[in-house]
Amino acid sequence: MSARTEGTVLVLNSGSSSIKFQLVHPETGESVAHGLVERIGEPEGRVVFHHTTGTEEHVGPIENHRAGLRIVLDWVEGLGRPLREAGIIAVGHRLVHGGEVFHEPTLVDDDVVRTVEELSVLAPLHNPANVIGMEVAREELPDIPHVGVFDTAFFHALPAEAATYAIDRDVARAHGIRRYGFHGTSHQYVSERAARFLGRELSELNQIVLHLGNGASASAIAGGRPVDTSMGLTPLEGLVMGTRCGDIDPGVLLHLNRSASMDVDTIDGLLNRRSGLKGLSGVNDFRALLRLVAEGSEDAKLAYDVYVHRLRKYLGAYLVELGGVDVVVFTGGVGENNVDVRRDALAGLERLGIVVDDARNVAPERGERRISADTSQVEVLVIPTNEELAIARAAAALV
């Protein structure tokens, strides 16, 4: 092992009002520390810091991302030595939208920051916060290489027929309109782990990966290469999500503008923050949704049914697109932990070779595991995602 890979990578995921962080050994996958800074800019912010000897919490005003990141770095330094002597070989930044420009891990410099900021027109909810995270981290840690790892990178080479929207080609080219896909780091990591779990070559497997969390996406992967994915120009398209609607007739937007006098920003807020499970049931946390279902809420039951219906539509489409599937993989907070979604998404597919074993599905294990029956022709797996480790390894490999 070279000296450059013996240290740790600080992985940062800077959101609009939060910063997720993890200090991880890229070779072993060991997490030295991880945590969350949330409610940045609100009267009462919160930082939770988990490390090898316990958990610490800070509650109080966090004025901005710079103040939040300074708290993170102070706590990481508190683990032992000053950061510049603590063996950090890189800072890995999760960056959401790389457009047509970025499709590989990239050393961050002023030009990269400027380009990511320009790409904010494609991801106005995500890229501006990513830019702040890079700027602040580079100021605080100027002597350590910073690497951007892009959510869209894995899907950069989607087949043209999957990436292209059927609109005026000149308009599309002029404004960068195509299907980019997101959660790519997770889909790539999980598909590779699934092949390793099965003891099979990645190149010989057709996989459907279902990344189900507050944000949700599906992908069809043939031989390790994505051939389709549910998210598009933005992370709004596709599956029903916690607060996002997923697929919707674009005519709805025109109707709301003309009939309800909603402007673009109002419609944006509606579709991204007040739709999905929250719009249908009032809650976006899946555990809360299932509690409402158990209490007899018809709205919650409908929200659950719409969620599963959309999921099954994508499963069916990808089964046809792949011409058959070897593996279906569940990942993400909902995919890894919710037995109902896994059961209902695959119910009645025995004639397609997919059979879930009820006992395996409800078993309390939390690691990588098989939940398909021995008689199932298609493997059904639960593979916990680890985007932070994937980013750490990509950053370490580059530096």
Phi, psi and omega in degrees: 000131181287160181298331184287342181253006181274347183269201182244162175240131174269115181260127181239133175236097186266114178260185185295326180223019182208161173225119170265143182215154176206137174254114192224145172277114184295329182286311186269340185082002181292130176266117178282322181197152175204162180180189186215130169254122183227164180060041177296132179087354178268165182303327180228100176274174183211137174233128174243128186234116179253130177219183190295340181251002178154199182231138176235154181221141177234128177236130181160174181299134173238101193300316185202182182296326179298316179294320179296317180291327178297322176297315179302311184293323177298318180291321178297318176299326180293348177291342181174268185262166173303151185306320184289352177243007188266008176081017177283119184263345180194158168248122179259125181254126171281117180243133191282307190240116177259359180055214177275354189275313188248122176220019173216158172306137191225132174296130185276125170226186183300322181293321179295314179301316181296319181291319177299322177296319178296328179283000177300337178298334178270339181217070186293340179275339191243309187300321178302320178292323176300319180298315178301316180301317178294316182299313183292315182296322179291327176292318184282330182232068187287341186263002181250135179295139178248135185234130175266129177241122193260134178301331184272350192298315184300329184262010184301323185262030174307144174305146185303323182292336177271332185271346190263131171271144183274065174237175181311123188296325180291320176297315181299314181294320183294331187242014176064034184271114175199175176269118183263323184079153181218179187060023185299323179300319179292313182299320179292314181300312185292320180295323177291320178295323179298316179298318180295319179301319183277351184068032183244159174285134178303324184293345184255006186250138164262124184233145165247120180251129181245103177267104188243109175216207174298323164262146185219142178207155177238152175219151172251123186233121180247116179060033179087356181247130180289136176248346175194159176205158190277329179280156189236239177301323179229171177285014182274332185284154168108232186290160170290136183235187183301309181234000182252144188282336189071208184305135178207146176299122179302338177297336177299320180296316179295321180296317180294325178292316185280318188267330182250002179056033177278131177275178185301315183295323178294316178295320177302312179297322179298310187285329184266330188240342185233028179235203182060213181299321181295318180295325182275328188238344184096350179228149177247349175281128186294327178295319177294322179299314181292328175295319178295321177300315180296331179277357175097014180290120179290325178296317180294320179297318178296317179302315179298315181295319178297318179301311183290321179302314180296320179299317181292326177299316179291322176302313180297317180298319183285329173302316179291316184298322180279345184071030184119152185226143177266328187217135167246127184240131174257136176210179184085168185304316178284314182298325182279333192243346187257108183290329182294314181298315180298315180296311186286329179296329185250009182295139174074018182257020181302323181291344176262008176086013182248115181228119178270135175273116185301318182294317178294323182295322184267357180300148188280002181303153181237359181266196176294133185201158176263134176240003177279156178285158178299334181276353183288131176285336179253131175287134173242120186237155166246118181235108178301133178280157176212075182297327181296317178296318179299317178294318180299317181291322178295319180293316180296321180296325183285322184271000000 
